[in-house]
Amino acid sequence: MEGQAIITVSATVVALTQLAKWSGIPDRLGPFAVLLLSLMGVTFWAWTQGDFARPTAFAYFAGWIAVATSAAGVYGFTRASREAVMGTSVPPSGAGASPTVKDEPEPVKARATYGH
């Protein structure tokens, strides 16, 4: 997908996402709604182009990610997944559990030169 197509599809999906949000989709389902509506928008656009060839597959994937991030900003992923953000816990102890301590560099010692 080229930039202009991504902007066009993003505008449509952002509007659809806003309508879905107003229709009563719970905030906890927001990320799924964004991903699904983005996939539907990019797939529909690709269908109108008539090009479902393998060489364009990654361009569609990249376009889907760009469209999804646009819609996610409007829906508010962090706010939508508040329970996930607030439910984080301290990682288990083990490798990497101790804080990083920055050692002070040792002073540079002058080297003795013999005979030069």
N, C-alpha and C positions, 0 to 999 in steps of 0.2 A: 504494500500500500504506500502510496506517495503521501506527502504531507497534507495536501489539500483534501484528499479523501479521508485521512485520519481526522482532520478538523471537522469535516462534514458529518462523519459518522459519530464523532465524539459529541457534537452539539445535539444530535438526535438522541443518542443514548443518555446523555445528561438529562435531557427533558423527560425521557421515558423513566429514568430513575427517580426524578423528582415526582412524577405522577404516581409511580409505584409507592413511593414513600408517603405521599398524601393519601393513598388509598388504604393505608393502614398496615403495611408490612411492618412487623416488629423490628426494632433496631438490631436485635441480635441476628436477624436474618439478612441484614443489609449487605454484608460482604457477598453472600451467595447471590442476592438479587443483582448486585453490580456485575459480578462475573458472568452470570447467565444473560443479562440484558446486553452486555458488551459482546458476548459470543454471538448472540442472535443478531445484533447490529452488523458486526463484521461479516458474518456468514451471509446475511441478506445482501450486503453490499457486494461481496464476492460473487454471489449468484447473479447479480445484475451485470457483472463484468464478464461472466461466462468463462472465467479462467480458473479452473480448479486443478491446474497442472502442478506437478511436484516442484518445479523451480520457483513457483510463487508461494509455496507453503510457508516458508519462514517469514516472508513479507506480511502474510496474513496474521501469523502468530505475533510478530512485532506490533502490527497494527492493533491487534486485540489487547495487548498489554497497554499500549498507549491510550486506547479508548477506555479501558478499565480504570486506569489511574486517574483519568479525567473525571469519570463518574464517581470514583471513590472519594475524590476531594469534595465533591458536592454532598455526597451522602454522609461522609464523616466516618471513616473506618475506625478511628481510635474511639470516638464517642460511641459508635455502634457496638464495638466489642469491649465495652467498659469492663465487663466481668473478666475477660481474658487478661486485660492489662492489669487490673487490680488484683487478680488471683495469682500473680507470679510469686514465687517463693525463693528463698535463698538456695543456691545450688548446693548439692551435697559436698561434703568435705572430701578432700583428695587432692589430686594434682591440680594446681592452679588455684587452690583455695586460699592460700596466704597472699596478703597484699604485696604489691610490687614495691620494693624499696630501692630508691636510687642511691647508689654508692657515690660518695664524693670522690672525685678524681685525685689521685696521688700527685703531690708536687713533682714537677720535672726536676730530676737531678742532673747536675752538670756532669758531663763526661770528661774524664781526665784524658788528655792527649799526651802521649809519651813520645817525645822526640820530634814532634812536628810543630 
